[in-house]
Amino acid sequence: MNTVKIKSYAKVNLTLDVTGRAGGYHLLDSFVASVDLFDLVCVRKRKDKLVSVTMHGMDGEGIPPERNNALKAGEAFVGRFSTAGADVTVYKNIPMGAGLGGSSADAAGVLNAMAKLYGIDDKAALGELADALGSDTRYMLDGGFCRMRGRGEKLTFLPADKKTMHFLLICPKSSVASGECYAEYDRAPLLSSATESCIGAFGRGDIKEAGRYLTNALYPAAARLNPDVEKALKEAQSFFPLGAAMTGSGSGVLALFETKELCDWARSRYRGKFRTYTVSTLVPREKKKIFRSPFVLTAEEREISSFKEE
């Protein structure tokens, strides 16, 4: 095989607690889940050891090479496994700077795709590469429902047979830089402990109760840095969801509804200026059966080469 195409899914933080600091890093406790909004990552073999990356959509074309995690992932893979290089094309559908893990998803997608392309079956080594690329990139290698702790390296994957969750996402185009958000957080630290309760409710299949615990300790800091974050959250809350919160370090917010139909209803009545999406949680098909590269497309899906942005 000369080409591999992989769906690399966005994530949402249903909760994000800051539990302290260690070694210069903030320690987190977060309930995260994959949702069915994805970037398409295509990799093609090269004969030399170079890696090239082309981005399409969501203004990804403007990402400088030194900040492109997809490029860093490809180069790290070649360096670790001494394979040939690859031409990488990323069709972006995950908005950037929204707290949905788009950059990490692309990096994980490249690692998974190149592992498939070159027959590398070393999950531990891939995890080490992912850890070096970003705090949630290791999680993105597998996706699904997960409790993420520490700097994002301590992962406890949760059963995949629980209820599907449905969200309305509201994503301002103005972003919040993660480093600035954490620095602002340090000016007025807010310790929280919602993750345990949210996961407990989810484990019992009680989505309504889980919605009560949606929270993000970084929200006040992000809202001070970017007023659009507060506006987006108020807009989400205006539809009376089961719960609403910022995801990641912003600027996107999520609103949890009991059904997809209610999500669609809320989106159809949204009159604000921000981008909106309706998404549902998912667990990669292969993860339900056996643990292997989770985002390889089926034969039918390999024909996908692009898709519309919302």
Secondary structure, 3 states (H helix, E strand, C coil): CCEEEEEEEEEEEEEEEEEEEECCEEEEEEEEEEEEEEEEEEEEECCCCCEEEEEECCCHHHCCHHHCHHHHHHHHHHHHHCCCCEEEEEECCCCCCCCCCHHHHHHHHHHHHHHHHHCCCCHHHHHHHHHHHCCCHHHHHHCCCEEEEECCCEEEECCCCCCCCEEEEEECCCCCCHHHHHHHHHHCCCCCCCHHHHHHHHHCCCHHHHHHCCEECCHHHHHHHCHHHHHHHHHHHCCCCCEEEECCCCCCEEEEECCHHHHHHHHHCCCCCCEEEEEEECCCHHHHHCCCCCCECCCCHHHCCCCCCC
